[in-house]
Amino acid sequence: MTTLSPETERLARLVGAQTGKTAEEVIRAAVEAHARIAGVEIPEAAHSRMEIDPARVREITGRVTSRPLLDKRSPRDILDEAWSHRG
C-alpha cells in the first residue's frame, strides 16, 4: 500500500468532485493512463467495470442541459463543418 501526500490526495479529491468519481478512481485512471503511455500491458481483468447508476446519469444530464447554449449554429451546420475536409 502506498501512502499519498496530503497534496496528492487533495488534488485527487478535487478532480473527483468535478468528475463525479472517487479519489481512488481518479488515481487509478491516471496510473492506468501513464501505464499505457509507458507501454505497460494492463490485463483486461484489471479494468474496473463500473455499473451504470441511472440516478447519477439523470443528475449529470440535468446539469449539462441546464447550461446555456453557446454555439448558435444549427446541429446540421455543426455536423457539416465537423465532417468537411476543410482545415
C-alpha positions in Angstrom: 0.0 0.0 0.0 1.2 3.4 -0.9 0.8 6.5 1.3 -0.2 9.6 -0.6 1.0 13.0 0.3 -1.8 15.3 1.5 -1.4 17.4 -1.6 -1.9 14.4 -3.9 -4.9 13.2 -2.0 -6.4 16.8 -2.0 -5.9 17.0 -5.8 -7.4 13.6 -6.4 -10.5 14.6 -4.3 -10.8 17.9 -6.3 -10.7 16.1 -9.6 -13.1 13.5 -8.2 -15.6 16.2 -7.1 -15.5 17.7 -10.6 -15.9 14.4 -12.4 -18.2 12.5 -10.0 -15.5 9.9 -9.3 -13.9 8.8 -6.1 -10.3 9.8 -5.3 -9.3 6.2 -5.8 -11.0 6.0 -9.3 -9.2 9.2 -10.3 -5.8 7.9 -9.2 -6.3 4.5 -10.8 -7.3 6.1 -14.1 -4.3 8.3 -14.0 -1.9 5.4 -13.3 -3.5 3.3 -16.0 -3.2 6.1 -18.5 0.5 6.5 -17.6 1.0 2.7 -17.8 -0.4 2.7 -21.3 1.8 5.6 -22.4 4.8 3.7 -20.9 3.9 0.6 -22.8 2.8 -1.4 -19.8 0.3 -4.1 -20.7 -2.8 -3.9 -18.5 -4.7 -7.2 -18.2 -8.3 -6.9 -19.1 -9.4 -8.1 -15.7 -7.6 -5.0 -14.1 -10.1 -2.7 -15.8 -12.8 -1.8 -13.4 -16.3 -2.4 -14.6 -18.5 0.4 -13.2 -22.2 -0.2 -13.0 -24.3 2.5 -14.5 -26.3 4.4 -11.9 -29.4 5.8 -13.6 -29.9 8.4 -10.9 -26.4 9.6 -11.4 -26.9 9.7 -15.2 -30.0 11.8 -14.7 -28.2 14.2 -12.3 -25.3 14.7 -14.8 -27.6 15.1 -17.8 -29.7 17.6 -15.8 -26.6 19.7 -15.1 -25.5 19.6 -18.7 -28.8 20.5 -20.2 -29.2 23.4 -17.7 -26.1 25.1 -19.2 -26.7 27.9 -21.7 -26.3 27.1 -25.4 -23.2 28.9 -26.5 -23.0 27.7 -30.1 -25.8 29.4 -32.1 -25.2 27.2 -35.2 -27.8 24.6 -36.1 -26.9 20.9 -35.4 -26.7 20.4 -39.2 -24.2 23.3 -39.6 -22.0 21.9 -36.8 -22.0 18.4 -38.4 -21.3 19.8 -41.8 -18.3 21.7 -40.5 -17.1 18.8 -38.4 -17.2 16.4 -41.4 -15.9 18.7 -44.0 -12.4 18.3 -45.4 -11.6 21.9 -44.7 -8.6 22.5 -42.4 
